[in-house]
Amino acid sequence: MFRWALNRLFGNKSVRQNRAIVLSRRPKGELRQGDLTLKASDVPAANDGEILVESLWLSLDPYMRPQMNDMESYQDPVSIGGTMPGEVVGRVIESKSRNFRVGDIVTCHSGWQEYYVASDSEDGLYKVDPEGIPIQAYLGVAGMPGRTAYCGLKYLGKPAAGETLVVSAASGAVGSVVGQLAKREGCTVVGIAGGSKKCDFVVNDLGFDACIDYKSGDLTQQLKAACPNGIDIYFENVGGDVSKAIVPLLNAGSRVPICGFVSVYNTTSPETVETPMHIFGTMESPPEHRFFLVAEWQDQHQEITETLANLVRSGHLNYRESVSEGLESAPEAFKGMLAGKNFGKQLVHIRD
Ligand SMILES: NC(=O)c1ccc[n+]([C@@H]2O[C@H](COP(=O)([O-])OP(=O)(O)OC[C@H]3O[C@@H](n4cnc5c(N)ncnc54)[C@H](OP(=O)(O)O)[C@@H]3O)[C@@H](O)[C@H]2O)c1
């Protein structure tokens, strides 16, 4: 009664609080304290045709780093003061939409924040099926990185039984799926990863034929030994010295889907940095290669998600996660991921 009277007098002060991480300054090189800031605000209510989503898991992805630069690319740069972009798995807690109910689990591009009002028709908002699969897998193995692996491999890698495929960042979100799918196509699969723990996981848990620690010495020599018939498909995730070590081993007719080049994302000169497009494009006989975006196959989003989720449910796709706790831990976890401190898909756990 007393609370009700206070609310009548002063309005309801128990409005939900949101916390978001915003870009306060463009990083120069590696992320530094102060580049990202935690900002609080009131959570708005959902209007007609909208839902209010509470974030449960946030995905941290390498592409977010180039988006922090003031440079035109396939994505607009994040504005100063803008919420960091990103995808979450969340729960619908208010619905003014006929398509969503309170309690539905969804993926959406809310950015790095705890609450988000989504229009029920916006791009990237999907209900997910939590049955028999941890919901956060929809940000990793059965999410955008899994679909990237699936499309890049199938449509650009074009694997055939008996061929040799090499994939870099092999223990990571994309690389781990590429290798396992290529094994299912009958390829010999060799991973490249940083450190013996990651390499052991890639061979013993993911079932690759071999994995090379690129930090442990002459990479081309090690690759030569692991790929006696040369390389037919190189799935590019990192760029730099790793790409250069691949060049002499590519067979005639080889394919190089260029998915990303994380080794140079922290560069201080993004306009002039050497990319895999330069490295493979300037070879005397270049392989079939191009940069691709998972969004090219957006029309297959649901079908591929289901295929990957079913492979996880049936135990045919293995994966690992690195989880950091609480939204405030995201900047440090993100910085760590770009330095290889993650072991598997990097996630932020926001709430149960
Ligand atoms: N084109 C698309 O649509 C699309 C979509 C998703 C992702 N991607 C790209 O796919 C790549 C992998 O992304 P992910 O989400 O799967 O990340 P991830 O592999 O889970 O994490 C990044 C990994 O990159 C490796 N790395 C960092 N610096 C490196 C260096 N200097 N040399 C070699 N490796 C380095 C680290 O692994 P090690 O410890 O093994 O070095 C780190 O764990 C990225 O380039 C990303 O931009 C592209």
The ligand as an SDF file (V2000), in Angstrom:
LIG
                    3D

 48 52  0  0  0  0  0  0  0  0999 V2000
   33.6280  -14.0000  -43.8150 N   0  0  0  0  0  0  0  0  0  0  0  0
   32.7100  -14.1950  -42.8920 C   0  0  0  0  0  0  0  0  0  0  0  0
   31.4950  -14.1070  -43.1300 O   0  0  0  0  0  0  0  0  0  0  0  0
   33.1770  -14.5480  -41.5030 C   0  0  0  0  0  0  0  0  0  0  0  0
   32.2790  -14.9370  -40.5030 C   0  0  0  0  0  0  0  0  0  0  0  0
   32.7850  -15.3370  -39.2520 C   0  0  0  0  0  0  0  0  0  0  0  0
   34.1600  -15.2990  -39.0390 C   0  0  0  0  0  0  0  0  0  0  0  0
   34.9800  -14.8870  -40.0290 N   0  0  0  0  0  0  0  0  0  0  0  0
   36.4490  -14.8890  -39.8460 C   0  0  0  0  0  0  0  0  0  0  0  0
   36.8530  -16.1930  -39.4940 O   0  0  0  0  0  0  0  0  0  0  0  0
   38.0610  -16.1300  -38.7450 C   0  0  0  0  0  0  0  0  0  0  0  0
   37.9170  -16.9900  -37.4880 C   0  0  0  0  0  0  0  0  0  0  0  0
   36.8850  -16.4320  -36.6960 O   0  0  0  0  0  0  0  0  0  0  0  0
   36.3600  -17.2020  -35.3950 P   0  0  0  0  0  0  0  0  0  0  0  0
   35.1260  -16.5160  -34.9540 O   0  0  0  0  0  0  0  0  0  0  0  0
   36.3450  -18.6540  -35.6640 O   0  0  0  0  0  0  0  0  0  0  0  0
   37.4860  -16.8730  -34.3230 O   0  0  0  0  0  0  0  0  0  0  0  0
   38.3190  -17.9090  -33.4310 P   0  0  0  0  0  0  0  0  0  0  0  0
   39.1150  -18.7680  -34.3590 O   0  0  0  0  0  0  0  0  0  0  0  0
   37.3840  -18.5810  -32.5010 O   0  0  0  0  0  0  0  0  0  0  0  0
   39.2740  -16.9470  -32.6130 O   0  0  0  0  0  0  0  0  0  0  0  0
   40.2980  -16.2240  -33.2530 C   0  0  0  0  0  0  0  0  0  0  0  0
   41.5800  -17.0690  -33.3370 C   0  0  0  0  0  0  0  0  0  0  0  0
   42.4600  -16.4860  -34.2540 O   0  0  0  0  0  0  0  0  0  0  0  0
   43.7570  -16.9680  -34.0060 C   0  0  0  0  0  0  0  0  0  0  0  0
   44.7850  -15.9230  -34.1620 N   0  0  0  0  0  0  0  0  0  0  0  0
   44.8150  -14.7250  -33.5510 C   0  0  0  0  0  0  0  0  0  0  0  0
   45.9350  -14.0720  -33.9270 N   0  0  0  0  0  0  0  0  0  0  0  0
   46.5920  -14.8750  -34.7830 C   0  0  0  0  0  0  0  0  0  0  0  0
   47.8140  -14.7530  -35.5030 C   0  0  0  0  0  0  0  0  0  0  0  0
   48.5980  -13.6530  -35.4190 N   0  0  0  0  0  0  0  0  0  0  0  0
   48.1910  -15.7710  -36.3060 N   0  0  0  0  0  0  0  0  0  0  0  0
   47.4410  -16.8770  -36.3960 C   0  0  0  0  0  0  0  0  0  0  0  0
   46.2750  -17.0570  -35.7280 N   0  0  0  0  0  0  0  0  0  0  0  0
   45.8630  -16.0490  -34.9300 C   0  0  0  0  0  0  0  0  0  0  0  0
   43.7640  -17.4600  -32.5470 C   0  0  0  0  0  0  0  0  0  0  0  0
   43.9030  -18.8810  -32.5710 O   0  0  0  0  0  0  0  0  0  0  0  0
   45.3410  -19.5690  -32.3280 P   0  0  0  0  0  0  0  0  0  0  0  0
   45.6020  -19.5260  -30.8620 O   0  0  0  0  0  0  0  0  0  0  0  0
   45.1460  -20.9260  -32.8760 O   0  0  0  0  0  0  0  0  0  0  0  0
   46.3150  -18.7320  -33.0830 O   0  0  0  0  0  0  0  0  0  0  0  0
   42.3720  -17.1090  -32.0390 C   0  0  0  0  0  0  0  0  0  0  0  0
   41.8970  -18.0570  -31.1470 O   0  0  0  0  0  0  0  0  0  0  0  0
   38.3180  -14.6500  -38.4840 C   0  0  0  0  0  0  0  0  0  0  0  0
   39.2280  -14.1760  -39.4220 O   0  0  0  0  0  0  0  0  0  0  0  0
   36.9550  -14.0100  -38.7080 C   0  0  0  0  0  0  0  0  0  0  0  0
   37.0400  -12.6650  -39.0810 O   0  0  0  0  0  0  0  0  0  0  0  0
   34.5140  -14.4940  -41.2370 C   0  0  0  0  0  0  0  0  0  0  0  0
  1  2  1  0
  2  3  2  0
  2  4  1  0
  4  5  1  0
  4 48  2  0
  5  6  2  0
  6  7  1  0
  7  8  2  0
  8  9  1  0
  8 48  1  0
  9 10  1  0
  9 46  1  0
 10 11  1  0
 11 12  1  0
 11 44  1  0
 12 13  1  0
 13 14  1  0
 14 15  2  0
 14 16  1  0
 14 17  1  0
 17 18  1  0
 18 19  2  0
 18 20  1  0
 18 21  1  0
 21 22  1  0
 22 23  1  0
 23 24  1  0
 23 42  1  0
 24 25  1  0
 25 26  1  0
 25 36  1  0
 26 27  1  0
 26 35  1  0
 27 28  2  0
 28 29  1  0
 29 30  1  0
 29 35  2  0
 30 31  1  0
 30 32  2  0
 32 33  1  0
 33 34  2  0
 34 35  1  0
 36 37  1  0
 36 42  1  0
 37 38  1  0
 38 39  2  0
 38 40  1  0
 38 41  1  0
 42 43  1  0
 44 45  1  0
 44 46  1  0
 46 47  1  0
M  CHG  2   8   1  16  -1
M  END
$$$$
